[in-house]
Amino acid sequence: MEYKLGELLEQVYDNNGDLKYGLEDIVGVTIEKEIIPTIANLSTTDLSKFIIVKPNYFIYNPRTHGKKIGLGYNNTNREYIATWNNNVFRVKEKMKELINTDYLYLCFNRDIWDKEACFNAWGSSTVVLLWENFCNIKIKLPPIKEQERIVEKFNEINNLIGNKNNIIINLEKIAYLQYLKLIKNKEEFNKIKLKDISKITAGGDNPGDVVEKIDDQHKIPVYSNGTKNDGLFGYTKNEKISKNSVTISARGAIGYTVYHNEPYCPIVRLISVTPFDDSYTEFLYFLLKNNIYAENGTSQQQVTIPYFEEMEIEIPKKEDIKRFHEKIEPILNNIVVNKKIINNLEELKLNIISSIEN
């Protein structure tokens, strides 16, 4: 059956009049359909007018980004507040026999929904999706049991991803503790420049043959300076870095550090540090990840090859680094394997969302 959203949903206006909720409860939304803590400075704002976002409530920002709508779903047990510039809504009580709230959220994650929403937005300098126009958008609903089956499958994959992320966190902790043990006594460390033990290069232009998904011809991952999926941008035919190495974001999320154990192609705003001796890779990964950007990264707009080349570092004796390498390489390789599994599971989630009928 096909319904207009206005038949299924209703706007809510419960405000924070008694100031029960404070600055730590304010959230915004992203075009990736997530609720996130707001980055705006609202310390002097009257919070009494903010709208309460209860569990199973949705938020959308009427101002579009041209191609996508900022929207989020509170699938937690916690209550938040959002500015009055957002529209907060919920499924009508009498319509819950027709539509599963979680299923509705999956519908909002489809690319086709964003396209239709932007088509229904209007404006010149600021393009806005009014609530009235939002309500006129149509969606098709399968039987409620089918909706629940799709949601259950989606949640199973989400749980698997959560488990894999927990494994990665624990492995990182184990490896980091070994790193702390390695650098505990620096009396016999040598002070050198990073360029003395590694080749430092900057990512080039985006290869012209990049594809979104891996195939028989495009097997080499392309990485940018992003943080999502460690900056995975796509796949290409030819590698630029063939040895184990470390990448660091030079712009944006400055200092975001990734360990690579396979050939790859870095692109703009990504620095690659490739040790001359492979056994130094794990040590440099933790050094660059933990010891450099706490003081410098957040205050810099970008970091460059000369910055890294002249960077002075303290390193343990070679035999100690080799022992560290032998312990830590299997752990970091295990992390890489789990990240690949997560990427595959995320692909399955996208397949479920894209299979939902327009």
HELIX and SHEET records of a PDB file:
HELIX    1   1 LEU A    5  LEU A    8  1                                   4    
HELIX    2   2 LEU A   23  ASP A   25  5                                   3    
HELIX    3   3 LEU A   47  LYS A   49  5                                   3    
HELIX    4   4 GLU A   93  MET A   95  5                                   3    
HELIX    5   5 THR A  101  PHE A  108  1                                   8    
HELIX    6   6 ASP A  111  PHE A  119  1                                   9    
HELIX    7   7 TRP A  131  ASN A  136  1                                   6    
HELIX    8   8 ILE A  144  LEU A  182  1                                  39    
HELIX    9   9 LEU A  194  ASP A  196  5                                   3    
HELIX   10  10 LYS A  228  GLY A  231  5                                   4    
HELIX   11  11 ASP A  278  TYR A  280  5                                   3    
HELIX   12  12 THR A  281  ASN A  290  1                                  10    
HELIX   13  13 GLY A  297  SER A  299  5                                   3    
HELIX   14  14 ILE A  305  GLU A  309  1                                   5    
HELIX   15  15 LYS A  318  SER A  355  1                                  38    
SHEET    1   A 2 GLU A   2  LYS A   4  0                                        
SHEET    2   A 2 LYS A 138  LYS A 140 -1                                        
SHEET    1   B 4 LEU A   9  GLN A  11  0                                        
SHEET    2   B 4 ASN A  87  VAL A  91 -1                                        
SHEET    3   B 4 PHE A  58  TYR A  60 -1                                        
SHEET    4   B 4 LEU A  71  TYR A  73 -1                                        
SHEET    1   C 2 VAL A  27  VAL A  29  0                                        
SHEET    2   C 2 ILE A  35  PRO A  37 -1                                        
SHEET    1   D 2 ILE A  51  VAL A  53  0                                        
SHEET    2   D 2 TYR A  80  ALA A  82 -1                                        
SHEET    1   E 2 ASN A 190  LYS A 193  0                                        
SHEET    2   E 2 GLU A 312  ILE A 315 -1                                        
SHEET    1   F 4 SER A 198  ALA A 202  0                                        
SHEET    2   F 4 LEU A 270  PRO A 275 -1                                        
SHEET    3   F 4 SER A 245  SER A 249 -1                                        
SHEET    4   F 4 THR A 257  HIS A 260 -1                                        
SHEET    1   G 3 LEU A 232  THR A 236  0                                        
SHEET    2   G 3 ILE A 220  TYR A 223 -1                                        
SHEET    3   G 3 CYS A 265  PRO A 266  1                                        
END                                                                             
